[in-house]
């Protein structure tokens, strides 16, 4: 049985755990304010909030796209749809800001915006427009001038700041951001006496952000094995300069981790290129790896960190392999049917090590890469001690550039080295023409992103003009 609270209603259902939360909300509960748009997690029309009870007996809320989220992942949670944000007799602050700033025309996308901004009000993010706009980065409006939405966002942030900079739950209730029943949810979830939801089936699903785009019909009608709440697959731990990240850890967990943001100063800038906030809240690292997309952003990211992965089977037996040996061919990898990736490990960069991630897509944000690339490079006395370079979109697999990386080791950091390394890079890749660009275009992007690593990391030494004649 799946048990959770939907808005202000306790739900206990025997529906298939693999059906989408969107379909359950709309067709089983008739809450049709949550819209069906793309069914791929891109438009945000189906956005809902997921509240998880934490150790402090408080609820942490995050926005997700319900069209690609399995119903079973709602077990033990508080799910909030647009209907669940309503006050008894008046508009909430968020709803009023949308109305007063004329930030809605056809209205189809508006529920998603309202839910996402309500999630922002409930979050620990600082009350500023930049963070609020990040919160709606996965919501698309097809007819309203976006300036109206930005004005609404500014109004919400201003009212949040004047209400309470710490955004306590009771203050949000008192000031009309959320209805009063939110205060009862922690106790009601405790009273559900939630037990772990028995799982069966050989199809493992974590966040579902890839699988439900590719195989939704199959997953909806068959038994799935949900692992998103498996604590043994979660967490970020640093010990003796080795960082171990559970495969069930989400991209948002990386985004919020203070130590990793210190080690990688541009981490949020890089992760913002990966997806919208809703998808970052759902997507697991292990899921990105086993999706085996040749342009998987997080796979490219961790290949350049020279990562190892730990693989576990149902008997608890473990084996560890380098991530750069995991992929065997297009969508094939070194993982048996009953095995899971347990965690990812890598050595934290030294003070002489720099890391960079680059991505080119048709849109800057919220899009699949045409080509993406990452580099981790250690330089002392203007000599390259170690270099690890990865690239996506130019091979059948997420590509670790063995020859290019080996060539860079021990070389002086200068223009000649970089140009020679690019020639080796070009010999290692084999792009094909597809909807994301011709093979020649992808070779050009591979070269330019490789150069971009050095102009970004060593701007005092290189500029784009150094490589202009090679463009």
N, C-alpha and C positions, 0 to 999 in steps of 0.2 A: 504493500500500500504506500502511496505517495501522500504525505501530509504536509501542508503548509498553510500560511495565511495569505489570502488574496484580498488585497485592500483591507476591509474590516470583517472579512468572512473567513472562517476556518474551512479548509478544503481537505477532504480525505477521499482519494480516488484510486481506482484500480485501472485507470487508463494506462495504455502502453507508455512506459517511461521514454520511449523513443519518439513519440509524437512531439511536435514543436509546441513550445509554450504559447506561441501566438495562436495556433489553432485551438488549443484548449481554452484560452481566454475568450476568443471570439465566438467559437462554435459551441463549446460546452457551457460557457458561462454567459454568453451573449453580451459581452463587454466590447462593443464594436467601436469604441473610441480609439482603440489601438488598431492602426490601419495596416493593410497589406500593401506594400510597395514593390520592392525589388525581389524580396525573398532571398537576398544574398547578403544582407547585413550592411548594405551600402547607403541606403537612403535615410534611415533613422525613423521612418514613419511608424515602426512597430516598437519603438523604445519603451521599455519598462524599467522600473527600479527593482533591484534585488537587495534585500536587507539581510545581513548575516549576523547572528548573535555571537558576540565575542566574549573573551574571558572576563571582561569587566561588566558583563551583563548589560551591555549597551548594543545598539544595532549600528553596523556600518553599511551604508547604502552605496550601491554602484549602479550605473546605467548599463543596460545591455540591449542588444537587438534580439527581440523574442522570436523572430522568424527563423533563426538558426540556432536557437537554444533548446535542448531537449527538456521536456516537461520534468523528467526525473531530477534534473539539476535544481528544481525548485524545492525539493524535499527539505523540510526543516527551515525554510526561509520565509521572509516576508516579501511578497511580490506586490508592487504598486503600479497600477495602470493609471491612465489619465483620470478615470472615474474616481480613483482612490485619493487623488489630490484635492478633490473638491471640498469646499467649506459648505456648511448647511444653507446659508442664506446670501452669501456674497462671493465675489471672486477672490482668489488668493492674490498675493502680491505679484506673483509671476504672471498669472492670467491677466490681471489688471494692467500690468506693464505692456504685455503684448497688445491688449485692446487699445490702451490710451495712445500708443505710438504707431497704431495702424500697421502692426507687424504681421498681419495676416490678411490674405486675400481669399483664395479659394478655401483655405482652412484645412486642406487634406493633411499637410505636414505639421500643422500647429500643435496637435497633441504630443508629438514627439519632442518638439522644442520645449513645451511646458514641462514634460516629464524630465528631460535632461537638465533643465535649469532648476527644477525642484531638487534634483539630485545634487546639483552644484551647491544649493543652499544648505543641504544636509551634509555636505562633504567637509573635510578639514582644509580644503584649499583656501588660500587667502582671498579676501573679498576684493578682487580687482577684475576689470573687464577682460584682461588677457586670459586669466584662468577660466572665466565664465565662457568666453568664446571657445576655449579648448573643450569645454564641457559639451558644446553643441557642434563640435567639429564633424560629428558623424550624422548631423541632421541637414537634409537638403530641402530648400524651398525653391520651387520652380517658377514662382510668379511674383513674389514680393521683392521690392528693392531691399537689399541686405542692410542698408543704412538704417532702416526702420527697426530691424532686429537688433542692430548694434545699440540703438537708442534705448530699446527696451532692456537690453542687458545692462547698460549704464544705470538705468533707474533701479533695477534689481540690486545691483552692487551697492548703490547709494543707500538704499533702504536696509540692506543687510548690515552695512557699516554703522548706520545710526541705531539699528536695533541691538546688535551685540557682535563685536568683532570676533568673538569665540564661537558664535553660532550654536549656542546650547539648544537642545531639543525644546525645552520649555519656552525659551525666548522665541524660537521660530513659531511655536504654536500661538503664543501670546500676540505675536505681531502679524499673524495671518499668512504665514508662508506655507503651513501645513495644517491639516485638521487635527483635532485634539486626540483622536483615537491612537495616533502614533505613540503616545506616551504609554499605552497599555501593551504594546506589541512585545517587549522583552518578556514580561510575565506570561503572556499568552503563549509565546513560543516555548517557554519553560514548561508550561502546563500540558503542552502537546505530548510530553514525554517521548520525544523523538528518538526512535531507534534507527540504526543504520539501515538503509534501504537495501534489501537483498538484491544482488546483481547476478545476472547470468548472461550467456551469450558470448561469442568470440569477438564481436566488433567492439573494440575499446573506443570510448568517446570521452574526451575531456571537455573543452569549451565548445567544440562543435563548429568552430568558425570556418574550417576548411571542409570537413566532412559533410556538413549540412548544405553546403553550396553544391557539392559534387554528387551526393548520394542521398538526398533528403527522402525521396520516395521509398527507398529501400530501408532506411533507418526508421522511418515512421511506422512501417508495417512489421518490423522484426524486432527481436529482443536485442537490446544493447547492454553493454557493460560500462556503466558510467564511473569515471574515476576522478572527477573534478574535486570531490570532497575527500579524497584519500590523503590524509595528512602526511603519510610516509613519502609521498611524492611532491611535497611542498617545502618551501623555506629556502632562505639564503643564509649560508654559514661561511664565515671566514676563519680559518685556522692555519697558523704557520704560513701565512701568505698564499694559501690555497683557498680559492672561492669555490664552494660547492652549492649548486642551485638545483633544487628539485625539479624534475621534469614537468610537474604540474603547476609550477610557478607561472604566474601570468606576466605579461609585458608590463602591466600596471605595477606589479610588485617590484619589478626592476626600476621603473620610473620613480617610485616612492622611496627606494632604499638609499638612505643617507650616505652610507659608506661607499657604495658604488658610484653615487653622484660625485663624491669627492675624488675617487680614483679616476673616473671618466667625466671630466668637467662638462663635456658636450653631450652627455648621455640623453638628456631630455630632448635636445635638438635632434639627435639621431633617431630616437624612438618616435618622435613626432612625424617622421617620414614614413613610419611603418604602417600606421592605421589610425582610425578614429579612436576616441576615448572609449566608446562602447565596445569596440573590438579588442582594444588593449585590456579592458576589464575581463574579457572572456578567454582570450587566446593564450594557450599554454605553450611553453617552449618545446616540450616534447612533441606536442601535436604539430608544431611547425617543422620539426626535424623529420618526423615520419610521414608527413605529407609529401616530402621529397620533391617539392617544387624546385626546378632549376633556378628560380628567382626568389626563393624563400628568404625574406629579409633577415630574420633572426639566425637562420642557418649560416648565411654569409657572415653575419656579425661574429658568431662564435667560432667559425672556421678560422678567422683571422686571429683569434685569441689562442690558437693551438690547443683547443679543448679536447678533453677526453670525455666519453660518455660511459656510464655504468648501465648495463642491461641486466634485467632480473626476470626469472621465470616464476611460475606459480609455486614451485617448491622452495623458493627463496635463494636459489643458486644465482650467483652474480658473475658477470664477466665485464671487463673493461677494455674498450678499444678507442683509438683516436677517432675523433669525429671525421677527420679527413680520409678515413678508410671505411666509413659506414656505407657510402653510396656505391652501388655496383653498376648501375645503368639507369635509364629513365624510369623513375618511380619504383626502382628496386633497391633494396638495401639489406644489410646484414642483421635481420631480425626475424626470428621464427614466429609462427602464428600465435603462440602462447606467451611470447616475451613482450616486455615493456622496457622503455627507457626509464631508468630510475632517477638519474641525475646527470648533471653536466659539471665538469671540474676544469678549472684553468688557474694558472698562476697569475696573481695580480701583477700589473705592470710595475716596474721599478721607476725611480724618478727620472731615469734616462729614456724611458719608453713612452712613445706617443701612439695614440690610436685614432683612427678616423674611419667614418662610414659615409659613403656617397651613393646617391640613387638618382636615376633619371627615369621619369615616367611621363605620360601624356599630361597628367596634372601633377603639381608639386606634391600635394597631399592626397591621401585617400585613394591611391591608385596602385596597381600592380606595376612593378618595375619593368622597364625595357631592359636596362642593365643596372645592376647594383654591385658595389665593391667595398671591401674593407681592408684595412692594413693595420698591423701592429709592428712598430719598428723601434729598435733600440739603437741609439746613436751616442757614441762617446768619442770626444776629440775629433769630431767630424768624420768618424768612421762607423759604418753600419755593423753592429755586432750581431743583431738578429733581425730578421724580417719575416713576417708571415702575411701573405697576400691571398685574398679570396675574391671571387667574382661570380656573379650570377647572370643568366640570360645569354650565355655564350657557349653553352655546352648542354648535354642531356642531363647533367647533374649539377648541383651546386658545386662550383669548381674551386678547389684549393690549388693554387698555382705553385706546384712543387719546384719546377725548374726556375721560375722567376724568383721565388723566395730564396732558393739556394744560391742563385747568382748574386743576389744583393748582399749576402752575408760576407763580411770582410772587405767590402768595397768602400772607397771614399764616397761621401755624400756630395755628389756634384752632378752637374747637368749631363755630363757624358755617361755616368753610371745609369742615370734614370732613362736616358734615351736608349741605351743598349739593353736595359732591362725590359723596356717596352717591346723591343724586337723579339725578345724571348717570349714575352707574354703573348704576342700575336701568334707565335708558333704553337702555343699551348691551347688556344681556344679554337672552337669550331662552331661558330654561330650559324643558325639557319634563318631564313626569311620567314616571318609569320606576321600576325596581326600587330605585333609590337615593334615591327621594323624589319628592314632588309638585313641581310647578313653583313653587307658593307657598312650600313649605318651602325650596327652593333659593334663592329670592329672599331669604328670611329669613337663610339661612346666608351668602349673599354679603354682605349688609349687616353681619352680625355679625362676619364675618372681616375686613371692611374696617375696622370700628371696632377690632377686636382688634389690627390692625397698630399703631395709634396708642397704644393703652393699653399695648402691649408695648414699643414703642420709646421712648415719651415718658411713662413711668409717673409721673414727677415733675410732669407737666402735666395728664394726663388719667387718669381712672379709669372703670371700668365704669358707675358711677353717673351720669357725665356724659351717658350715652346711654340710660339706663334707660327714660326716657319714650318712646324711639323703638323699644323692643323689642316 
